[in-house]
Amino acid sequence: MINDSFALLNCIDLKVVARVEVISEVLEKSIQEIEQQVKELTQEGLLLETRKGVMLTQEGRSRLKGEYDERYHALRNTDHILQLHSRFDVVNAEFLEASSDWQQMKVAGRSIPNDHSDPDYDAEVIARMVQTVETLEQILNQLTPHIPRYTTYAKRFNAALDQVDDLNYQYLLDPKVDSLHTIWFEFHEDLLKVLGRGRR
């Protein structure tokens, strides 16, 4: 049984709607443990089960926000954390640009869909995406002493990078798998909640 409901509520909130199997994989807990906690939190009115998966109720979102405020209030205005967030902003822009370039390419000054017929172009974009993830992992290493649960993001990034190394390129951007983009988006949301901020 998971004693800390924060991890489960946060995992679901970051995904908006999540199936038990996905939660189990992300949190590295058995499906039985997750099912039991989902049942208990649903009875408390914090979760709602739907055909697509589990999602937070308004009460669940309020509980989670309160947990973030309690856990991370003291971190929010420290110089070190704010500097790391500023570094993330820079690499985030680079990652988003590379993600866009994977989907589109410029030909004669016009953006057209990338049909992935140019292996040199694709290789250059992939190299840029991998570099941004490696830079983010350096930031994660400095955040982890303050937020130990961030080790999970590093593990997920490494697993996705292994897939990319094996030429499984859906692990770059595909939202249906635990792709680099999926993990990146969830980390960004998580960091903003730690800082008590919304997206600009």
C-alpha positions in Angstrom: 0.0 0.0 0.0 1.3 3.4 -0.9 1.3 5.6 2.2 1.7 8.9 0.3 -1.2 9.9 -1.9 0.6 12.9 -3.2 2.6 10.9 -5.8 -0.5 9.3 -7.2 -2.6 12.4 -7.2 0.2 14.3 -8.9 0.8 11.6 -11.5 -2.8 11.6 -12.5 -3.1 15.4 -12.5 -0.1 15.8 -14.8 -1.6 13.4 -17.3 -5.2 14.8 -16.8 -6.6 11.3 -17.3 -4.6 8.2 -16.6 -5.1 4.4 -16.6 -4.0 2.3 -13.7 -1.4 0.5 -15.8 0.2 3.8 -16.7 0.2 5.1 -13.2 1.7 1.8 -12.0 4.6 2.1 -14.6 5.4 5.8 -13.7 5.3 5.3 -10.0 7.0 1.8 -10.1 4.3 0.3 -8.0 2.2 -2.8 -8.6 -1.1 -2.5 -10.3 -2.8 -4.0 -7.2 -1.3 -1.3 -5.0 -2.5 1.4 -7.4 -5.9 -0.1 -7.8 -6.4 -0.1 -4.0 -5.3 3.5 -3.5 -7.4 4.7 -6.4 -10.4 2.9 -4.8 -9.7 4.6 -1.4 -9.2 8.1 -2.9 -12.3 7.7 -5.1 -14.3 7.0 -1.9 -12.8 10.1 -0.4 -14.1 12.1 -3.3 -10.6 13.0 -4.6 -10.7 10.9 -7.8 -13.3 10.1 -10.5 -13.1 7.0 -12.5 -14.1 7.3 -16.2 -14.0 5.1 -19.2 -10.7 6.7 -20.3 -9.1 6.4 -16.9 -8.9 8.1 -13.6 -8.9 11.9 -13.1 -8.9 14.3 -10.2 -12.1 15.9 -8.9 -12.1 19.6 -7.9 -11.6 18.5 -4.3 -8.6 16.4 -5.5 -7.1 19.3 -7.3 -7.5 21.5 -4.2 -5.9 18.8 -2.0 -2.9 18.5 -4.4 -2.4 22.3 -4.6 -2.4 22.4 -0.8 0.2 19.6 -0.7 2.4 21.5 -3.2 2.1 24.7 -1.1 3.0 22.9 2.1 5.9 20.9 0.7 7.5 23.6 -1.5 6.6 27.0 -0.1 10.1 27.4 1.4 11.8 26.6 -1.9 9.9 28.9 -4.1 11.9 32.1 -3.6 15.4 30.7 -3.0 18.0 32.0 -5.4 19.3 28.5 -6.3 15.9 27.2 -7.4 15.0 30.4 -9.3 18.4 30.2 -11.1 17.7 26.6 -12.1 14.2 27.7 -13.4 15.8 30.4 -15.5 18.2 27.8 -17.0 15.3 25.6 -17.7 13.5 28.4 -19.5 16.4 28.6 -22.0 16.6 24.9 -22.7 12.8 24.7 -22.8 12.8 27.1 -25.8 15.5 25.0 -27.5 13.5 21.8 -27.0 10.3 23.3 -28.3 12.1 24.6 -31.4 13.6 21.2 -32.1 10.3 19.6 -31.5 8.7 21.9 -34.1 11.6 21.2 -36.5 10.9 17.5 -36.2 7.4 18.0 -37.4 8.1 20.7 -40.0 11.0 21.8 -42.2 11.8 24.9 -44.2 12.1 24.6 -47.9 12.6 27.8 -50.0 11.6 29.8 -47.0 8.4 28.0 -46.5 7.5 25.6 -43.6 6.2 22.3 -44.9 5.4 19.0 -43.0 8.5 16.9 -42.5 8.0 13.7 -44.4 11.3 12.3 -42.9 12.7 11.6 -46.3 15.9 13.5 -45.4 17.9 11.4 -43.0 20.6 14.1 -42.5 18.0 16.7 -41.5 16.3 14.2 -39.1 19.6 13.2 -37.5 20.5 16.9 -36.9 17.1 17.5 -35.2 17.3 14.4 -33.1 20.8 15.4 -32.0 19.5 18.7 -30.9 16.6 17.2 -29.0 18.9 14.7 -27.2 21.3 17.5 -26.3 18.4 19.5 -24.7 17.4 16.5 -22.7 20.9 15.9 -21.5 21.1 19.6 -20.4 17.8 19.2 -18.6 19.2 16.1 -16.8 22.0 18.3 -15.5 19.3 20.7 -14.1 17.4 17.7 -12.6 20.6 16.5 -10.9 20.8 19.9 -9.1 17.1 19.9 -8.3 17.0 16.4 -6.9 18.6 17.1 -3.5 15.7 19.5 -2.9 13.0 17.4 -4.6 14.1 13.8 -4.4 11.1 12.5 -6.4 12.6 14.1 -9.5 14.8 11.1 -9.9 11.7 9.5 -11.5 11.9 12.0 -14.4 15.6 11.2 -15.0 14.7 7.5 -15.2 11.9 8.1 -17.6 14.1 10.3 -19.8 16.8 7.7 -20.0 14.3 5.0 -20.9 12.9 7.2 -23.7 16.4 8.0 -24.9 17.2 4.3 -25.1 14.1 3.8 -27.3 15.3 6.7 -29.6 18.8 5.1 -29.7 17.0 1.9 -30.9 15.4 4.0 -33.7 11.9 4.0 -32.1 11.3 7.6 -33.1 7.8 7.7 -31.7 9.5 8.1 -28.4 10.5 11.7 -29.5 7.1 13.3 -29.5 4.2 10.7 -29.5 1.8 11.5 -26.7 0.6 7.9 -26.7 3.8 6.6 -25.2 6.2 7.9 -22.5 8.1 10.0 -25.1 10.6 12.7 -24.5 7.9 15.3 -25.2 5.4 13.7 -22.8 8.0 13.6 -20.0 9.2 17.1 -20.7 5.7 18.5 -20.6 4.9 16.8 -17.3 8.2 18.0 -15.7 7.5 21.5 -16.9 4.0 21.5 -15.3 5.5 19.9 -12.1 8.2 22.6 -11.8 5.7 25.4 -12.3 3.5 23.9 -9.5 6.6 23.6 -7.2 7.2 27.3 -7.9 3.5 28.2 -7.4 3.2 29.5 -10.9 1.1 29.0 -14.0 2.2 28.8 -17.6 2.9 32.2 -19.1 
